[in-house]
Amino acid sequence: MSNSIASAPAVLAQGVIKALANKLPVLSGFSTVFTSSIAGAGKTIQVPLIGTSTATEFSSGGYLTQDDATVTSTSVTLKHFKVSSRFSPLDVREYGMGFFANNFVETAAIALSQKCMTEINSLITNANYSSNTVTGVALSYAEVVAEQKSLDDAKAPDKRALVLNNTYLSNLRSDATIIAAFQLGANVISTGSLGTIAGAQVYQFSNLATNSENLAGFICGADAIAVATALPFNEIPGAEVSQATDPATGLSVQVMIIQEQSGYLNVTATLLFGTAVGRATSLRRLLTA
């Protein structure tokens, strides 16, 4: 059993990062820095925010004359998140590596992804983003188009992300304009996936909090929210530790296994994650009232 314990962190880390990356596709819609460098909670990472500029005629001001948007950055402070489980040595002996995969990987990925989304959700307040639209109890395709125009006027860059709670997502799935579009409509009917709507990639956040401000969703350009991740630094005597990185995004996790004298295994998946407000005018909040 000792050999299986030694190899388990690598197997679990690969499983957790694959599941976690699949549950956090929304991160591709923000300004991100994902590093596999080892760091600690409280570390600050600079995340570049690339906005939209307007070309102007060259004049006596020379090349240093500022246009209406520039490449800037914001500081993101990392927090250390973890999810832990305890396994019986008898279960490990009976079920082997499959027991870990079935009972830890998915649970850890769900817990970590929800924590990451909660951190993002907590930013979406009127104090941080004052551009609001009361879209009411239901959201329509026409309202999404109008919000896109508002972002265009604010010169928010692509990519555009549309993050919705369950109710607003359901509204769009049944919107007559969307259903009437044959190719897109067929996809909605068969899979429920909305994909890209009016130029914005749609993401569902089932646990979207209202933030006590009637928040039901938001639409934003890529520079509105900054996200950074890294690997935590753990050195515990007797622990088996392994890291895994998603090759598509750079998102990384660490898995650590410690065997107690009783034989029980403590299994922990961890990552460092942080968010910060970017360009406030590149995000519009959608409110029910």
N, C-alpha and C positions, 0 to 999 in steps of 0.2 A: 504493500500500500504506500510505502514511502516514496517509491518512484512516481506513482500517480499524483501524489501530493506535490512533489517537486515540479512536475510538468503542468499542474492545474492552473497556476496563475497566468501562464502564457495563453492557454486555451481559453480561459475565462475572459482575459483582457481582449482578445480578438473578438470573442462573441459579444461582449458588452459594447465595444466601440462600433461594431457593425450595426447593432440594434439601436444604439444611441444616435448615430449619424442619420439613420432612417427616420428617427422620431424628431429630428431637429432640422428639417429642410429649410425652415424659415430663416435660419442664420445666413443663408446665401443671399438674402435680400437686404442685409445690413453691411456696414463697413466693419470688417473683421481682421483680426490678427490672431491666428492660431499657431502657437509655437509648441514644439515638443521639448523645449528647454525646461530644465527643472527649476522651479521657483518656489516661493512660499506665499502664504496668505498675506495680503497687504502690499504685495509688490505692485508697482504701477507700470503699465505698458502704454506706450503712445500708439494710438490707432489713427492712421491717416483718413481724412474725410475729403474725398474728391468730389467737388461740386461742379456746377455748370457755369462757364464763363461766356462772355460775349466778345467777339472779335471787334476791335476798333481800328480806325485809321491811324497809322503811325504819325506822330506829330512831334513837336518840340519837347514834349515830356519824355521822349525816349522809351526804351524798353522797360524801364522800371515803373511806368505809370500803371496803377492798379486798375484792372477791369472790375466788373461787378461781382465776381466770385473768384476765390483763390483756393489752392490746395492748402488745407489746414489739418490740424490733428486735435485729438482730445485725449485726456488721460483716463485710463480705465484701471480701477483698483480691483485686484483679484481676490475672490473669496474661495475658501476651501470647502467643497461639498463632498459628502461621502454617504454611502449606503452599506450597511453591514448585515450579515446573516450568520447564524451559528448552525453547524451541521453535525449530526450524530455520526460517530465512526462506523456504527453498524450500517447506517444508510449508505455511507460512502463505499463500504465494502460490498454491499449488495448491489447498488445501482451504478457504481463507478462514475466515470466522467459525465455520462449522460445525466446523472442526477444533478450535478452542478449546472449543466447547460439548461435543464428544464426548470430548475428551481431558483436559480440566481440571476442568470444573464438577463432575461426579460424583465424580472422584477427590478434589477438594478438600473437598467436602461430607462424604464418608465419613471422611476423615482428621480433619477438625475435629470432627465429631460423636463419633467414637470418643475423641478427646482430652477432650472435655467429659464424656462418660460415665465415663471413667477418673477424672477429678477427683471426680465424685460418688461413684463406687465406693470411692475411697480413704477417704472419710469413714465408711463403714459398718463400723466396728470396734467391738469390745466396749468399748474405752476411751471411745468417744463415745456409743454406744447399748448399754446393758447389758441390755436386755430381749430375751431370746433364746428361741427354741423349736427343739428338735431335731425337725425334720419327717422326717428320715431320707432314704433314697435316693430316695423318691418323694413327691410332694405331692398331696394330695387336696382336693376341694371342701370336705369337712367341716373340714379343717385351716384352710382360708382363712376359713371362717365363725367358727371358734374364735379366730383371730387378730383378726378384726374385732371380736369381743366384747371382747377384751383392749384394743383401741384405744378402744372405747366406754367401758370402765371407766376408762381413763386420760384420758378427755375430750379425745381427739384430734379436731380438726375435720375436716370435709370440705373439700376433696376428698380421697379416699383413693387412693393409688397402690400397685399391686402389681407390683414389678419382679422378674423371674425370669430365671434362666439357661435355656439351651435344654432341659435335661432336665426341669426343673420345669414349663416351659411345655408340653412334650410330655405330661407326666403329666396336666395339666388338660384338654388337648385330647381325651384318651381316657378321661376320668373318666366313669363310667356315669351319675352324677347329672346331669352337664352334657349329655351326649348325649341323655339321656331327655327333657330339656326341649325340646320340639319346635322352637320358634322359634329359641332360642339354638343348639340342637344342629344345626339345618340350616345355620346360619351357620358354625359350627365345621367342619362336614364340607365345605362348599363352598369356604370361604376360609381356614380355619385361624385366623381372628380370634376371640379370646375376648371382646373388648369389655369390658363391666363384669361382674364376678363378685362376687356377694354384697356389692355396693356399692362395690367397688374396681375402678378402671380398670387393666387388665392391660397391662404393657409388657414386651417382650422385650429383654434385653441379652445378646447372644450372647457378648460378651467379658467377662462378669461375673467378676471375680477373686474367689478364695476368701478373699483377705487373710490367708492362712495360718491361718484360723479356721473352715474348712469352710462358708463363706458360700455359699448357693445362691440367695438372694433376700431381699427385704425388703418389708414393707408399712408404709405410713406415712400420717399426716395431712399436710395442706399446710404446717403450721408446723414440720415436723421438719427440713427442709433449706432453706437459703437460697441463692439463686442470683442473680448479677448479671452483666450484660454491658455493654459500651460499645464505642466505636470507638477504635482506636489513632490516634495522631498521627504521621503520616509526611509529611515534606517532603524529598524527594530531588530535586535538580536533574535535569531531563530525564525524570522519571518521569511517566507518565500515571496518575492516581489517581481512583477513583470509589467511592462508598459506596452500599449498598442496605439497606433496612429491611423486614422482614416486617410488613405492616400488621396482621396478626392478633395478633402477640405483641410486636412492638417489637424483636425480635432483629435485630442489624445486623452486616454484614461490610464489609470494605474490600478492594478489589482494586487492585493496583498493577502496572504494566507498565513495564519498563525495557529499552530496546533498546541492545544493545552495539554497539561499532564494527564488529564482525564481522557484524552484522545479526541475530544470535540474540536472541530475546526471553526475558527473565526475567519470569515471571508469578507473583505471590504473592497469596494470599488470607489475610486476617488478621482476628482478632477478639480482644477482651479478654473474659475469662471467669473467674469465680471462684465458689467455693462455701464454705459454712460450716455448722457444726452449728447447728440451731435448737433447738426444744424436744425434748430427748432422749427424753422419755417418750412422744412421739408416733410413735415408730418401733420396730418389732419385727423383729429379724433372724431369718431362716429358715436353719437349719443342717442339714447332712447328718449330722453326728455331734457 
